[in-house]
Amino acid sequence: MTQSFVLQRTVPTSSRLVFGCMGLGGSWDAQPIGDQERRHAAAAVEAALEIGITLFDHADIYTLGKAEQVFGELLKQDPGLRERLLLQSKCGIRFADGSGPKRYDLSQDYILASVDGILQRLGTEYLDVLLLHRPDPLMEAEEIAEAWLKLKASGKVRQLGVSNMHSGQMALLQQTLPDPLVANQLEMSLLKHDWIENGTCFNDDQGKGSRVWSDTLQYCQQHGVQLQAWGALARGWYSGAAPQDAPAAVHATAALVQQLAAQHQVAAESLLLAWLLRHPAGIQPVIGTAHPGRIRACADALKVVLSREEWYQLYVSARGQELP
Ligand SMILES: NC(=O)c1ccc[n+]([C@@H]2O[C@H](COP(=O)([O-])OP(=O)(O)OC[C@H]3O[C@@H](n4cnc5c(N)ncnc54)[C@H](OP(=O)(O)O)[C@@H]3O)[C@@H](O)[C@H]2O)c1
């Protein structure tokens, strides 16, 4: 299996694993950041750096801006840190407010204003990667291209990507963009395996593949777009945190993960990530745990190369029935 991945071409210092910062900053409300949240964020970032992670994934909405804010405080305390890591953030989701319901907004004005807010909270002059968080039904490719040209010219953003978009939406945007979209961040894990189902079982009546996926995986592979997997650890469902009432296949798969992890002499978290890494698309898993012990448990993911048989054993166990 090749250990190379697509983002290395445009962002050479990116690590294969990405640290997801959604769990930093405390609660999703107006409660100010306290010392406990500061210590929590510092310990998580320290553990992530320790296992070699250089790319940190944010979004303007995470804990209502507090994730970026607390991260910005860490950058300020250690002036050399910004240049040792890469910052990615996202914009385009708006929560309900006085002017409307929860909605998606990829208008030029909103993108530009969001980026200014992100840079201000992080206390940095530039983002290495900006992702458009979700497709906005009202998005217009020309307007997005204009916003991108301004962000690029001002030096505020170095690379542009998307999240939760399918191939048709990406192709539409790419038509007017002067630069390639570098990444698409999607929910991909052993638990959320539509991305494989769709291509494997498309001609099967029982196939569970989501139509949303269509040929998105292949589009990204063909066009050199980095696939990033959010939810990569499946919220711990296969590594000790499955709810009692989870489907039988989840409990059986968690036991299988433990067994294979023991055989490979790694933690369950590393084994789970190795399953994503084994796919030839060169996926970048985004880990969302902020618990230092669980972050360190991901450290050996790149050392494990699952055999075809092990990979399929996990996939078939997770889907809960044999392949057609
Ligand atoms: N693009 C998008 O639309 C989108 C959507 C969601 C997330 N994301 C990004 O992807 C990252 C990861 O996504 P995620 O947070 O949904 O996924 P995840 O890594 O699968 O789940 C992490 C969450 O599960 C909890 N958890 C409890 N027990 C766990 C265990 N044994 N192992 C691992 N986690 C356990 C973690 O809490 P502890 O911190 O206590 O471990 C954390 O809240 C986010 O941080 C964010 O950067 C992107």
The ligand as an SDF file (V2000), in Angstrom:
LIG
                    3D

 48 52  0  0  0  0  0  0  0  0999 V2000
  -16.9500   18.6700    7.5170 N   0  0  0  0  0  0  0  0  0  0  0  0
  -17.9300   18.4180    8.3560 C   0  0  0  0  0  0  0  0  0  0  0  0
  -19.1250   18.6040    8.0640 O   0  0  0  0  0  0  0  0  0  0  0  0
  -17.5880   17.8890    9.7190 C   0  0  0  0  0  0  0  0  0  0  0  0
  -18.5990   17.3890   10.5570 C   0  0  0  0  0  0  0  0  0  0  0  0
  -18.2120   16.9080   11.8100 C   0  0  0  0  0  0  0  0  0  0  0  0
  -16.8750   16.9230   12.1840 C   0  0  0  0  0  0  0  0  0  0  0  0
  -15.9280   17.4240   11.3430 N   0  0  0  0  0  0  0  0  0  0  0  0
  -14.4820   17.4490   11.6990 C   0  0  0  0  0  0  0  0  0  0  0  0
  -14.0370   16.1360   11.8790 O   0  0  0  0  0  0  0  0  0  0  0  0
  -13.5070   15.9630   13.1980 C   0  0  0  0  0  0  0  0  0  0  0  0
  -13.8190   14.5670   13.6640 C   0  0  0  0  0  0  0  0  0  0  0  0
  -15.2070   14.3380   13.6170 O   0  0  0  0  0  0  0  0  0  0  0  0
  -16.0200   13.7920   14.8790 P   0  0  0  0  0  0  0  0  0  0  0  0
  -15.6310   14.5640   16.0570 O   0  0  0  0  0  0  0  0  0  0  0  0
  -17.4280   13.7280   14.4680 O   0  0  0  0  0  0  0  0  0  0  0  0
  -15.4930   12.3200   14.8980 O   0  0  0  0  0  0  0  0  0  0  0  0
  -14.8510   11.2250   15.8080 P   0  0  0  0  0  0  0  0  0  0  0  0
  -13.3970   11.4120   15.8710 O   0  0  0  0  0  0  0  0  0  0  0  0
  -15.3950    9.9830   15.2800 O   0  0  0  0  0  0  0  0  0  0  0  0
  -15.5380   11.4280   17.2580 O   0  0  0  0  0  0  0  0  0  0  0  0
  -14.9640   12.1430   18.2660 C   0  0  0  0  0  0  0  0  0  0  0  0
  -16.0030   12.4340   19.3410 C   0  0  0  0  0  0  0  0  0  0  0  0
  -16.3910   11.1860   19.9450 O   0  0  0  0  0  0  0  0  0  0  0  0
  -16.0800   11.2460   21.3540 C   0  0  0  0  0  0  0  0  0  0  0  0
  -15.6240    9.9400   21.8560 N   0  0  0  0  0  0  0  0  0  0  0  0
  -16.0730    9.3220   22.9500 C   0  0  0  0  0  0  0  0  0  0  0  0
  -15.4310    8.1730   23.1650 N   0  0  0  0  0  0  0  0  0  0  0  0
  -14.5330    8.0660   22.1780 C   0  0  0  0  0  0  0  0  0  0  0  0
  -13.5870    7.0810   21.8690 C   0  0  0  0  0  0  0  0  0  0  0  0
  -13.4350    5.9580   22.5780 N   0  0  0  0  0  0  0  0  0  0  0  0
  -12.8290    7.2760   20.7800 N   0  0  0  0  0  0  0  0  0  0  0  0
  -12.9940    8.3800   20.0090 C   0  0  0  0  0  0  0  0  0  0  0  0
  -13.8960    9.3520   20.2770 N   0  0  0  0  0  0  0  0  0  0  0  0
  -14.6620    9.1950   21.3410 C   0  0  0  0  0  0  0  0  0  0  0  0
  -14.9800   12.2690   21.4620 C   0  0  0  0  0  0  0  0  0  0  0  0
  -14.9390   12.7390   22.8090 O   0  0  0  0  0  0  0  0  0  0  0  0
  -13.5060   12.9030   23.5360 P   0  0  0  0  0  0  0  0  0  0  0  0
  -12.9450   14.1850   23.0210 O   0  0  0  0  0  0  0  0  0  0  0  0
  -13.8580   12.9580   24.9730 O   0  0  0  0  0  0  0  0  0  0  0  0
  -12.6750   11.7220   23.1920 O   0  0  0  0  0  0  0  0  0  0  0  0
  -15.4110   13.2960   20.4310 C   0  0  0  0  0  0  0  0  0  0  0  0
  -16.4540   14.1100   20.9440 O   0  0  0  0  0  0  0  0  0  0  0  0
  -14.1130   17.1150   14.0020 C   0  0  0  0  0  0  0  0  0  0  0  0
  -13.3260   17.4860   15.1110 O   0  0  0  0  0  0  0  0  0  0  0  0
  -14.1720   18.2050   12.9630 C   0  0  0  0  0  0  0  0  0  0  0  0
  -12.8900   18.8190   12.8560 O   0  0  0  0  0  0  0  0  0  0  0  0
  -16.2760   17.8920   10.1140 C   0  0  0  0  0  0  0  0  0  0  0  0
  1  2  1  0
  2  3  2  0
  2  4  1  0
  4  5  1  0
  4 48  2  0
  5  6  2  0
  6  7  1  0
  7  8  2  0
  8  9  1  0
  8 48  1  0
  9 10  1  0
  9 46  1  0
 10 11  1  0
 11 12  1  0
 11 44  1  0
 12 13  1  0
 13 14  1  0
 14 15  2  0
 14 16  1  0
 14 17  1  0
 17 18  1  0
 18 19  2  0
 18 20  1  0
 18 21  1  0
 21 22  1  0
 22 23  1  0
 23 24  1  0
 23 42  1  0
 24 25  1  0
 25 26  1  0
 25 36  1  0
 26 27  1  0
 26 35  1  0
 27 28  2  0
 28 29  1  0
 29 30  1  0
 29 35  2  0
 30 31  1  0
 30 32  2  0
 32 33  1  0
 33 34  2  0
 34 35  1  0
 36 37  1  0
 36 42  1  0
 37 38  1  0
 38 39  2  0
 38 40  1  0
 38 41  1  0
 42 43  1  0
 44 45  1  0
 44 46  1  0
 46 47  1  0
M  CHG  2   8   1  16  -1
M  END
$$$$
